[in-house]
């Protein structure tokens, strides 16, 4: 009898965890589809493999049809910037493409491609159920760089 009760308790706990994971995944999917979130990086890794811890204040924010990016850059640039704001990733745009698809290991892949800049940039976000996010940049004039951090919904 004790064995049956113990098995029943473990089954209930397992079902509650599965339900919690499904609701977390649905929440992340809802946030990504609503296009109202911000990504705050904790560290940055250059294409050469050097990692740097970042201070608070850097952000990639998507608010409806507006993309605001303020991220640092360390790496090789293939052309000199025309103005100082092109040295890193520091811009606001409304001309970009946005796609979300389901990835592996309980994640979503978000691709954002700018269209109105001299050197367009692609941001690929891998967002996990718990909000942990990995962002990789791909630009026509700079080496790739990646960021690790968290994503949260904008109310």
C-alpha positions as a Markdown table, in Angstrom:
| # | Residue | x | y | z |
|---|---|---|---|---|
| 1 | Unk | 0.0 | 0.0 | 0.0 |
| 2 | Unk | 2.8 | 2.4 | 0.9 |
| 3 | Unk | 4.5 | 1.6 | -2.5 |
| 4 | Unk | 1.3 | 2.4 | -4.4 |
| 5 | Unk | 1.0 | 5.7 | -2.5 |
| 6 | Unk | 4.6 | 6.6 | -3.2 |
| 7 | Unk | 4.3 | 5.9 | -6.9 |
| 8 | Unk | 1.1 | 8.0 | -7.0 |
| 9 | Unk | 2.9 | 10.9 | -5.4 |
| 10 | Unk | 5.8 | 10.7 | -7.8 |
| 11 | Unk | 3.4 | 10.6 | -10.8 |
| 12 | Unk | 1.6 | 13.7 | -9.5 |
| 13 | Unk | 4.9 | 15.6 | -9.1 |
| 14 | Unk | 6.0 | 14.6 | -12.6 |
| 15 | Unk | 2.7 | 15.7 | -14.2 |
| 16 | Unk | 2.9 | 19.1 | -12.4 |
| 17 | Unk | 6.5 | 19.6 | -13.7 |
| 18 | Unk | 5.4 | 18.8 | -17.3 |
| 19 | Unk | 2.5 | 21.2 | -17.1 |
| 20 | Unk | 4.8 | 23.9 | -15.7 |
| 21 | Unk | 7.2 | 23.4 | -18.6 |
| 22 | Unk | 4.5 | 23.5 | -21.2 |
| 23 | Unk | 3.0 | 26.8 | -19.8 |
| 24 | Unk | 6.5 | 28.3 | -19.7 |
| 25 | Unk | 7.1 | 27.4 | -23.3 |
| 26 | Unk | 3.7 | 28.9 | -24.2 |
| 27 | Unk | 4.5 | 32.1 | -22.4 |
| 28 | Unk | 7.9 | 32.5 | -24.2 |
| 29 | Unk | 6.1 | 31.8 | -27.6 |
| 30 | Unk | 3.5 | 34.4 | -26.8 |
| 31 | Unk | 6.1 | 37.0 | -25.9 |
| 32 | Unk | 8.0 | 36.3 | -29.1 |
| 33 | Unk | 4.9 | 36.5 | -31.3 |
| 34 | Unk | 3.7 | 39.7 | -29.6 |
| 35 | Unk | 7.1 | 41.4 | -30.4 |
| 36 | Unk | 7.3 | 43.1 | -27.0 |
| 37 | Unk | 10.4 | 42.1 | -25.3 |
| 38 | Unk | 13.9 | 43.1 | -24.4 |
| 39 | Unk | 17.2 | 41.2 | -24.3 |
| 40 | Unk | 19.8 | 42.2 | -21.7 |
| 41 | Unk | 23.2 | 40.6 | -22.3 |
| 42 | Unk | 25.4 | 39.4 | -19.4 |
| 43 | Unk | 28.5 | 38.6 | -21.5 |
| 44 | Unk | 29.9 | 38.9 | -25.0 |
| 45 | Unk | 32.1 | 36.5 | -27.0 |
| 46 | Unk | 34.1 | 37.7 | -30.0 |
| 47 | Unk | 34.7 | 35.5 | -33.0 |
| 48 | Unk | 38.2 | 34.7 | -31.7 |
| 49 | Unk | 36.7 | 33.2 | -28.6 |
| 50 | Unk | 37.4 | 35.9 | -26.0 |
| 51 | Unk | 34.6 | 36.4 | -23.6 |
| 52 | Unk | 33.9 | 39.6 | -21.7 |
| 53 | Unk | 31.5 | 40.3 | -18.9 |
| 54 | Unk | 29.2 | 43.3 | -19.7 |
| 55 | Unk | 27.9 | 46.0 | -17.4 |
| 56 | Unk | 24.2 | 46.6 | -17.3 |
| 57 | Unk | 22.7 | 49.1 | -19.8 |
| 58 | Unk | 23.2 | 47.2 | -23.1 |
| 59 | Unk | 20.0 | 46.1 | -24.7 |
| 60 | Unk | 18.2 | 44.7 | -27.8 |
| 61 | Unk | 14.6 | 45.8 | -27.6 |
| 62 | Unk | 11.7 | 44.9 | -29.8 |
| 63 | Unk | 8.6 | 47.0 | -29.2 |
| 64 | Unk | 6.0 | 46.3 | -31.9 |
| 65 | Unk | 7.4 | 47.4 | -35.2 |
| 66 | Unk | 10.5 | 49.2 | -33.7 |
| 67 | Unk | 13.8 | 47.6 | -33.1 |
| 68 | Unk | 16.2 | 49.4 | -30.8 |
| 69 | Unk | 19.8 | 48.0 | -30.5 |
| 70 | Unk | 22.5 | 49.2 | -28.2 |
| 71 | Unk | 25.1 | 46.4 | -28.0 |
| 72 | Unk | 28.9 | 46.7 | -27.8 |
| 73 | Unk | 31.2 | 45.2 | -30.4 |
| 74 | Unk | 34.7 | 43.8 | -30.2 |
| 75 | Unk | 36.3 | 42.3 | -33.3 |
| 76 | Unk | 37.5 | 43.1 | -36.8 |
| 77 | Unk | 35.6 | 45.6 | -38.9 |
| 78 | Unk | 36.2 | 45.4 | -42.7 |
| 79 | Unk | 35.4 | 49.1 | -43.3 |
| 80 | Unk | 35.7 | 52.2 | -41.2 |
| 81 | Unk | 32.4 | 53.5 | -39.9 |
| 82 | Unk | 31.0 | 56.6 | -41.5 |
| 83 | Unk | 29.7 | 57.9 | -38.2 |
| 84 | Unk | 30.6 | 57.0 | -34.6 |
| 85 | Unk | 27.3 | 55.2 | -34.0 |
| 86 | Unk | 28.2 | 52.5 | -36.5 |
| 87 | Unk | 31.3 | 51.5 | -34.4 |
| 88 | Unk | 29.1 | 49.1 | -32.3 |
| 89 | Unk | 25.5 | 48.2 | -32.7 |
| 90 | Unk | 23.7 | 51.4 | -31.8 |
| 91 | Unk | 20.6 | 52.1 | -33.9 |
| 92 | Unk | 16.8 | 52.2 | -34.0 |
| 93 | Unk | 14.9 | 51.0 | -37.1 |
| 94 | Unk | 11.5 | 50.1 | -38.3 |
| 95 | Unk | 12.6 | 48.5 | -41.5 |
| 96 | Unk | 13.5 | 44.8 | -40.7 |
| 97 | Unk | 12.2 | 41.3 | -41.2 |
| 98 | Unk | 11.2 | 39.1 | -38.3 |
| 99 | Unk | 10.7 | 35.4 | -38.1 |
| 100 | Unk | 10.1 | 32.9 | -35.3 |
| 101 | Unk | 10.4 | 29.1 | -35.6 |
| 102 | Unk | 10.7 | 26.3 | -33.1 |
| 103 | Unk | 14.2 | 25.1 | -32.5 |
| 104 | Unk | 15.7 | 22.0 | -30.8 |
| 105 | Unk | 15.9 | 21.4 | -27.1 |
| 106 | Unk | 12.8 | 23.4 | -26.1 |
| 107 | Unk | 13.9 | 26.6 | -27.8 |
| 108 | Unk | 12.8 | 29.1 | -30.4 |
| 109 | Unk | 14.9 | 30.6 | -33.1 |
| 110 | Unk | 14.2 | 34.3 | -33.8 |
| 111 | Unk | 15.8 | 35.9 | -36.9 |
| 112 | Unk | 15.8 | 39.7 | -37.3 |
| 113 | Unk | 17.4 | 41.2 | -40.4 |
| 114 | Unk | 17.8 | 44.9 | -40.8 |
| 115 | Unk | 17.1 | 46.4 | -44.3 |
| 116 | Unk | 17.7 | 50.1 | -44.1 |
| 117 | Unk | 21.3 | 50.4 | -43.0 |
| 118 | Unk | 24.4 | 50.8 | -45.1 |
| 119 | Unk | 25.7 | 47.5 | -43.7 |
| 120 | Unk | 22.8 | 45.4 | -42.8 |
| 121 | Unk | 23.0 | 43.1 | -39.8 |
| 122 | Unk | 21.2 | 39.8 | -39.0 |
| 123 | Unk | 20.5 | 39.0 | -35.3 |
| 124 | Unk | 19.7 | 35.3 | -34.6 |
| 125 | Unk | 18.3 | 34.8 | -31.1 |
| 126 | Unk | 18.0 | 31.3 | -29.6 |
| 127 | Unk | 15.5 | 31.7 | -26.8 |
| 128 | Unk | 14.9 | 28.9 | -24.2 |
| 129 | Unk | 11.8 | 28.2 | -22.1 |
| 130 | Unk | 13.4 | 29.8 | -19.0 |
| 131 | Unk | 14.2 | 33.1 | -20.8 |
| 132 | Unk | 17.9 | 32.4 | -21.3 |
| 133 | Unk | 18.9 | 33.7 | -24.6 |
| 134 | Unk | 21.9 | 33.4 | -27.0 |
| 135 | Unk | 22.2 | 36.1 | -29.7 |
| 136 | Unk | 24.6 | 35.8 | -32.6 |
| 137 | Unk | 25.2 | 38.7 | -35.0 |
| 138 | Unk | 26.1 | 38.4 | -38.7 |
| 139 | Unk | 27.1 | 41.6 | -40.5 |
| 140 | Unk | 28.5 | 42.3 | -44.0 |
| 141 | Unk | 31.2 | 44.5 | -42.6 |
| 142 | Unk | 32.1 | 43.0 | -39.2 |
| 143 | Unk | 33.2 | 39.6 | -37.8 |
| 144 | Unk | 30.4 | 37.8 | -35.9 |
| 145 | Unk | 30.0 | 38.3 | -32.2 |
| 146 | Unk | 27.6 | 36.6 | -29.7 |
| 147 | Unk | 25.9 | 37.6 | -26.5 |
| 148 | Unk | 24.4 | 35.6 | -23.7 |
| 149 | Unk | 21.7 | 37.0 | -21.4 |
| 150 | Unk | 18.1 | 36.9 | -20.6 |
| 151 | Unk | 14.9 | 38.0 | -22.4 |
| 152 | Unk | 11.9 | 39.5 | -20.6 |
| 153 | Unk | 8.5 | 40.8 | -21.6 |
| 154 | Unk | 7.8 | 44.5 | -21.9 |
| 155 | Unk | 4.5 | 45.3 | -20.3 |
